[in-house]
Amino acid sequence: MTKYPLVVGIDPDLVKSGVAVVKDGVLTDLKNLNFSELRGFIKAHPQAVFVLEDVEINKPVFDRKVNAQANLRIAQNVGMVKGVARLIAEYLTEQDCLFTMMRPLTGHAKHAKKNADYFRLLTGWEGRSNEDNRDAAMLAIHGVLQGKLIVRPSEVPH
């Protein structure tokens, strides 16, 4: 159980970011929001703790055994997602939200992102889901359990 009653996980994406809401340790909502909708959502939930995936940790290109043109397209897409993540972090800072950045998922949490049945088993979620909002849910569930200090940007000494 976390000391935060409302946790929102965000898996950044160029078109629609995955968003998950965890209230008192229970997954209550999954959605996909474009950047404008996400800003409105953040502004409407000032009491939440946000867990944003830190995609800057990812290498720009993974060896996916594809041709050079496909690798360039992948690199461009990764760069766009990194840009969106920076804008989300900037907006969270501007709104003085409680938030933390979390490295991309590994292990069983990553498996839950890829596998809806396993995700359902771990979370009890019965509704529809996709990889982006399942990833956001696992970020919300595990992000505040990392033992990191989570403070508002205005509370950080300059």
C-alpha positions in Angstrom: 0.0 0.0 0.0 1.3 3.4 -0.9 1.0 6.6 1.2 -0.4 8.4 -1.9 -4.2 8.0 -2.3 -4.2 9.0 -6.0 -1.4 7.9 -8.4 -1.5 8.5 -12.1 0.9 6.6 -14.4 1.7 8.1 -17.8 3.3 6.3 -20.7 4.2 9.1 -23.1 3.4 8.8 -26.8 3.3 11.2 -29.7 -0.4 10.7 -30.7 -2.0 9.5 -27.4 -0.3 8.8 -24.1 -1.4 5.9 -22.0 -2.8 7.0 -18.6 -3.8 4.9 -15.6 -5.4 6.0 -12.4 -4.8 4.1 -9.1 -6.9 5.2 -6.1 -5.9 3.8 -2.7 -3.9 1.0 -4.4 -6.7 -0.1 -6.8 -6.5 0.4 -10.5 -9.7 2.4 -11.3 -9.3 3.8 -14.9 -7.3 3.4 -18.1 -7.3 5.8 -20.9 -5.4 7.2 -23.8 -5.1 11.0 -24.1 -3.6 13.3 -26.6 -1.3 16.0 -25.3 -4.0 18.6 -25.0 -6.4 16.2 -23.2 -3.5 15.1 -20.9 -2.8 18.7 -19.9 -6.4 19.2 -18.9 -6.4 15.9 -17.0 -3.2 16.9 -15.1 -4.7 20.3 -14.3 -7.9 18.7 -13.0 -6.0 16.4 -10.6 -3.6 18.6 -8.6 -3.7 16.2 -5.6 -2.4 13.3 -7.6 1.2 11.9 -7.7 2.2 11.4 -11.3 4.6 8.7 -12.4 6.0 9.5 -15.9 8.0 6.9 -17.8 11.6 8.2 -18.3 12.1 7.4 -21.9 15.4 9.3 -22.0 17.0 6.2 -20.6 16.2 4.3 -23.8 18.8 4.1 -26.6 17.7 6.0 -29.7 17.7 2.9 -31.9 17.3 -0.7 -30.9 18.8 -3.5 -33.0 15.5 -4.8 -34.4 17.1 -6.7 -37.3 15.4 -4.4 -39.9 16.8 -2.5 -42.9 18.4 0.9 -42.5 15.3 2.9 -43.6 13.1 1.1 -41.0 15.8 1.8 -38.3 15.7 5.5 -39.2 11.9 5.6 -38.9 12.1 3.8 -35.5 14.8 6.3 -34.4 12.6 9.2 -35.5 9.6 7.8 -33.6 11.6 7.3 -30.5 12.9 10.9 -30.7 9.3 12.2 -31.0 8.2 10.2 -27.9 11.2 11.6 -26.0 10.1 15.1 -27.0 6.6 14.5 -25.8 7.9 13.1 -22.5 10.0 16.3 -22.0 6.9 18.4 -22.6 4.8 16.4 -20.2 7.6 16.7 -17.5 7.8 20.5 -18.2 4.0 20.8 -17.8 4.0 18.8 -14.6 6.8 21.1 -13.3 4.9 24.2 -14.4 1.8 23.0 -12.6 3.9 22.2 -9.5 2.6 18.6 -9.4 4.1 15.9 -7.3 5.8 13.6 -9.8 8.6 11.2 -10.4 10.3 9.8 -13.5 10.5 6.0 -13.7 12.8 4.0 -15.9 11.0 1.8 -18.5 9.6 -1.4 -17.1 11.4 -4.7 -16.9 10.5 -8.2 -15.7 6.9 -9.1 -14.8 5.7 -5.5 -15.2 7.0 -5.4 -18.8 5.4 -8.8 -19.4 2.0 -7.4 -18.1 2.4 -4.5 -20.6 2.6 -7.0 -23.5 0.1 -9.6 -22.3 -3.5 -8.5 -21.4 -4.3 -11.8 -19.7 -1.2 -11.5 -17.4 -2.1 -7.9 -16.7 -5.6 -8.9 -15.8 -4.2 -11.5 -13.4 -1.9 -9.0 -11.7 -4.3 -6.1 -11.4 -7.8 -7.6 -11.5 -8.7 -5.2 -14.4 -11.7 -6.5 -16.3 -12.1 -3.7 -18.9 -10.4 -3.1 -22.2 -6.8 -2.2 -22.3 -3.9 -1.7 -24.7 -0.1 -1.8 -24.3 0.1 2.0 -23.6 -2.4 2.2 -20.8 -1.2 -1.2 -19.3 2.3 0.3 -19.2 0.9 3.4 -17.5 -0.9 1.2 -15.0 2.2 -0.7 -14.1 4.1 2.6 -13.8 1.4 3.9 -11.4 1.4 0.7 -9.4 5.2 0.3 -9.1 6.4 3.9 -9.5 5.8 5.2 -6.0 7.1 2.0 -4.4 10.6 2.6 -5.6 11.5 4.4 -2.3 12.3 7.7 -4.1 11.5 11.0 -2.5 8.6 12.6 -4.4 8.3 16.4 -3.9 6.8 19.3 -5.8 9.2 21.1 -8.0 8.7 24.3 -5.9 10.0 22.3 -2.9 13.3 21.5 -4.5 16.1 23.8 -3.3 17.7 25.7 -6.2 
